[in-house]
Every structure is written in C-alpha cells, then in structure tokens.
Amino acid sequence: MVSGAGWAVRTFSRSNPAGDGQGDVAALLRRIADTIESLGDVDVRDITFCSEVTGAEDDLTMTVYYDDQPRRR
C-alpha cells in the first residue's frame, strides 16, 4: 500500500510465467483484468507497463494502483 497525507492506494503487480509466452501482452492484460475483477468494486487509479528485454522473450510486468473504495460512476 502506498500512502500520503490523507490518502492511501493499494497496489499489485502481475507478470507472465517465465518461458514460452512470457512476452504475450494479451495474456498479461487478461491476467490483470481477472485480478481486478476478483477484487470487486474498486477504483483503479493507474496502471503501469514495464518491458525488460531478455535473451528470449521480453519480461513484461504491469502494476495496478487502486483504491478499495467503490469506483465513481
């Protein structure tokens, strides 16, 4: 959890398993979407994407920053 003066934001990161398919962006996006859905009604504040070049496929990571209060509609 990241916090500051009067606010707190939770985070989680996901990446694909090492090996075949590690650089599959669509699979990583599905993994992120499934995790967000499992959290219930949260307010996603930001999503970052990082790609690290490796010897085989790129190592992809996404981090989601969210507030566990219901999202604004």
C-alpha positions as CSV (number, residue, x, y, z in Angstrom):
1,M,0.0,0.0,0.0
2,V,1.2,3.5,-0.9
3,S,0.1,6.3,1.4
4,G,0.4,10.0,1.8
5,A,-1.3,12.9,3.5
6,G,-5.0,11.8,3.8
7,W,-4.9,9.1,1.1
8,A,-3.9,5.5,0.6
9,V,-3.6,3.5,-2.6
10,R,-3.2,-0.3,-2.8
11,T,-1.1,-1.9,-5.5
12,F,-0.5,-5.3,-7.1
13,S,1.8,-6.4,-9.9
14,R,1.5,-9.3,-12.3
15,S,3.7,-10.8,-15.0
16,N,3.5,-13.8,-17.2
17,P,5.4,-17.0,-16.1
18,A,8.9,-17.3,-17.4
19,G,9.4,-19.2,-20.6
20,D,7.2,-19.7,-23.6
21,G,4.6,-17.0,-23.7
22,Q,6.4,-14.7,-21.3
23,G,6.2,-11.8,-23.8
24,D,2.5,-12.3,-24.5
25,V,0.9,-8.8,-23.8
26,A,-2.7,-10.0,-24.4
27,A,-2.2,-12.8,-21.8
28,L,-0.8,-10.3,-19.3
29,L,-3.8,-8.0,-19.9
30,R,-6.2,-10.9,-19.3
31,R,-4.3,-11.8,-16.0
32,I,-4.6,-8.1,-14.9
33,A,-8.3,-8.0,-15.8
34,D,-9.1,-11.2,-13.9
35,T,-7.3,-9.9,-10.8
36,I,-9.1,-6.6,-10.9
37,E,-12.4,-8.4,-11.3
38,S,-11.7,-10.6,-8.3
39,L,-11.1,-7.5,-6.1
40,G,-14.8,-6.5,-6.6
41,D,-15.9,-2.9,-6.8
42,V,-12.6,-0.9,-6.6
43,D,-11.4,2.4,-8.1
44,V,-8.4,1.8,-10.4
45,R,-6.2,4.9,-10.2
46,D,-3.3,4.0,-12.6
47,I,-1.8,1.1,-14.4
48,T,1.9,1.0,-15.4
49,F,3.5,-1.3,-18.0
50,C,7.2,-2.4,-18.0
51,S,9.1,-4.4,-20.5
52,E,12.5,-5.8,-19.8
53,V,14.5,-7.2,-22.7
54,T,15.8,-10.7,-22.0
55,G,17.7,-13.3,-24.0
56,A,14.4,-14.9,-25.2
57,E,11.0,-13.2,-24.8
58,D,10.6,-9.8,-23.1
59,D,9.8,-10.0,-19.4
60,L,6.6,-8.0,-19.0
61,T,5.2,-6.6,-15.8
62,M,2.1,-4.5,-15.1
63,T,1.4,-2.7,-11.8
64,V,-2.1,-1.6,-10.8
65,Y,-2.7,1.2,-8.3
66,Y,-6.2,1.2,-6.8
67,D,-8.4,2.4,-4.0
68,D,-10.6,-0.3,-2.4
69,Q,-13.5,2.2,-2.1
70,P,-16.2,1.7,-4.7
71,R,-15.4,3.3,-8.1
72,R,-17.1,6.5,-9.0
73,R,-19.7,6.1,-11.7
